[in-house]
Amino acid sequence: LGDLLLDKSNDPLNPTSGWKLSARLEPTLILGDTNLPYLRAVAQGSYYQSLDKQARTVLAGRLRLGRILNGTVDQIPASQRFYAGGGGSVRGYAYQAVGPRLADGTPAGGLSLLETSLEVRRKLTDRWGVVAFIDAGSVGQDVTPSGDNLSVGVGIGVRYDLGFGPIRADIAVPLDADKRDGAFQVYISIGQSF
């Protein structure tokens, strides 16, 4: 197990400039009738750019990639597969609802992950702010992340600064929803989405 975190942003809960980079490697060995060694790797980068001197308008972007090496979806435990969808992932979709599903609609997970987000954050007063965002992501059965079956959600949000960080409320709409997806999703949390 290995973790790397570089945080060159100016605030852990409400960054207005700088960048963050994280990576995690999880080597695993499954023992049984047949032995299966595999490696789960995830990397994420975020970038924040103020568009004015007072940092009232901030452009924020995020890219997250993951892959599992050596194994098929059926061989990898469900808890170790990749999933996407939800407030910290692809807004507009329910938790883990992006990607392949079983016949009963249960998320199947995958061997690869691609997620990206872009936000424009605008501070209206010292306490209140608004956000417009677009999120996209896919979960694949192949080990290489790709844009195939990309799910995209767009939305707006409100931020209220608690002094140590914002509380956020977002509403997002899936752009390619199917009958199993809702018309919209609402998310409430503390801190920016990334």
C-alpha positions in Angstrom: 0.0 0.0 0.0 1.4 3.4 -1.0 -0.1 6.9 -0.8 1.2 10.2 -2.1 -0.4 13.6 -1.4 0.9 16.9 -2.6 -1.2 19.9 -1.6 -0.1 23.2 -3.0 -3.5 24.9 -2.6 -4.1 27.8 -0.3 -7.0 26.2 1.7 -7.9 22.6 2.4 -11.7 23.2 2.4 -12.1 26.2 0.1 -9.1 26.6 -2.2 -9.0 29.6 -4.5 -5.5 29.0 -6.0 -2.9 26.3 -6.4 -3.2 22.6 -7.0 -3.5 19.2 -5.4 -2.2 15.8 -6.5 -2.9 12.4 -4.9 -2.0 8.9 -5.9 -2.7 5.5 -4.2 -1.4 2.0 -5.1 -2.9 -1.1 -3.5 -1.2 -4.4 -4.3 -3.4 -7.3 -3.3 -3.0 -11.1 -3.4 -6.2 -13.3 -3.3 -5.4 -16.8 -2.1 -7.7 -19.8 -2.8 -8.2 -22.4 -5.4 -6.3 -20.1 -7.7 -4.1 -17.3 -6.6 -4.6 -13.8 -8.0 -2.2 -10.9 -7.5 -3.5 -7.6 -8.8 -2.8 -3.9 -8.4 -5.4 -1.1 -7.9 -4.1 2.3 -8.8 -5.9 5.7 -8.5 -4.6 9.2 -9.2 -6.3 12.6 -8.9 -5.3 16.1 -9.7 -7.1 19.4 -9.0 -6.3 22.9 -10.1 -7.7 26.2 -8.8 -7.3 29.6 -10.5 -8.7 32.9 -9.2 -10.0 35.1 -12.0 -9.7 38.4 -10.0 -7.5 39.8 -7.3 -10.1 39.3 -4.5 -10.6 35.7 -5.5 -14.3 36.3 -5.8 -14.5 34.2 -9.0 -12.5 30.9 -9.1 -12.2 28.4 -11.9 -11.6 24.8 -10.5 -10.9 21.6 -12.4 -10.4 18.0 -11.4 -9.3 14.8 -13.2 -9.4 11.3 -11.6 -8.1 8.2 -13.2 -8.0 4.6 -11.9 -7.2 1.1 -13.2 -6.9 -2.4 -11.9 -4.1 -4.5 -13.4 -4.2 -8.3 -13.7 -7.7 -9.6 -13.3 -11.2 -9.6 -14.7 -14.2 -7.9 -13.3 -15.5 -11.3 -12.0 -12.2 -12.1 -10.3 -11.9 -8.7 -8.4 -14.0 -8.4 -5.2 -16.9 -6.0 -5.7 -15.6 -3.8 -2.9 -12.3 -3.2 -4.8 -13.9 -2.4 -8.2 -14.3 1.2 -9.4 -17.6 3.0 -9.2 -18.7 6.5 -10.1 -21.7 8.8 -9.4 -22.7 10.9 -6.5 -21.7 14.1 -4.7 -17.9 13.6 -4.8 -17.9 12.0 -8.2 -20.3 12.6 -11.1 -23.1 14.8 -9.8 -26.5 14.3 -11.5 -26.4 10.6 -10.9 -27.1 8.6 -7.8 -24.3 7.1 -5.7 -22.3 4.5 -7.8 -25.0 4.7 -10.6 -22.5 5.5 -13.4 -21.2 2.6 -15.3 -22.2 -1.0 -15.9 -25.1 -2.5 -14.0 -26.3 -6.0 -13.3 -29.6 -7.2 -14.7 -31.4 -6.0 -11.5 -29.9 -2.5 -11.8 -27.2 -3.0 -9.1 -23.9 -1.3 -10.0 -21.4 -3.9 -11.3 -18.3 -1.8 -11.0 -15.3 -1.9 -13.3 -11.6 -2.2 -13.9 -11.1 1.4 -15.0 -12.3 4.8 -14.0 -12.3 8.3 -15.6 -13.8 11.3 -13.9 -13.5 15.0 -14.6 -15.1 18.1 -13.2 -15.1 21.8 -14.0 -16.6 24.5 -11.7 -16.9 28.2 -11.8 -17.3 29.5 -8.2 -18.5 33.0 -7.5 -18.6 34.7 -4.1 -21.6 37.0 -3.8 -21.0 38.3 -0.3 -18.6 37.4 2.5 -20.8 34.4 3.4 -22.8 33.5 0.3 -21.6 32.1 -3.0 -22.9 30.2 -6.1 -21.3 27.6 -8.3 -22.0 26.3 -11.9 -20.5 23.0 -12.8 -20.2 20.1 -15.2 -19.1 16.6 -14.2 -18.3 13.7 -16.5 -17.2 10.1 -15.8 -17.1 6.5 -17.0 -16.4 3.1 -15.5 -15.1 0.5 -17.8 -14.7 -3.3 -18.0 -11.2 -2.7 -19.6 -8.1 -1.8 -17.6 -7.5 1.4 -19.6 -9.7 4.4 -18.7 -11.5 5.8 -21.7 -14.3 8.2 -22.5 -16.6 5.3 -23.8 -20.1 5.5 -22.2 -19.3 8.8 -20.7 -22.0 10.1 -18.3 -22.3 13.8 -18.0 -24.1 15.9 -15.4 -24.6 19.7 -15.1 -25.8 21.8 -12.3 -25.7 24.7 -9.9 -25.0 25.1 -6.3 -25.1 27.5 -3.3 -22.3 27.9 -0.8 -22.5 29.4 2.7 -19.2 30.1 4.4 -19.1 28.8 8.0 -15.8 30.6 8.7 -13.6 27.4 8.4 -15.1 26.3 5.1 -18.3 26.3 3.1 -21.4 24.2 3.5 -22.6 23.3 0.0 -26.0 22.4 -1.6 -25.9 21.3 -5.2 -28.6 20.3 -7.6 -27.5 18.5 -10.8 -29.2 17.0 -13.8 -27.9 13.9 -15.8 -27.6 14.7 -19.5 -27.9 11.1 -20.6 -30.2 9.6 -18.0 -32.0 6.3 -18.6 -35.2 5.1 -16.9 -33.3 4.0 -13.8 -31.8 7.5 -13.2 -33.8 10.3 -11.5 -34.5 13.6 -13.3 -32.1 15.4 -10.8 -30.1 14.8 -7.7 -29.5 17.0 -4.7 -26.3 16.9 -2.6 -25.5 18.6 0.7 -22.1 18.5 2.3 -19.3 20.5 4.0 -16.4 21.8 1.9 -16.1 22.2 -1.8 -16.7 19.1 -4.0 -13.0 18.9 -4.7 
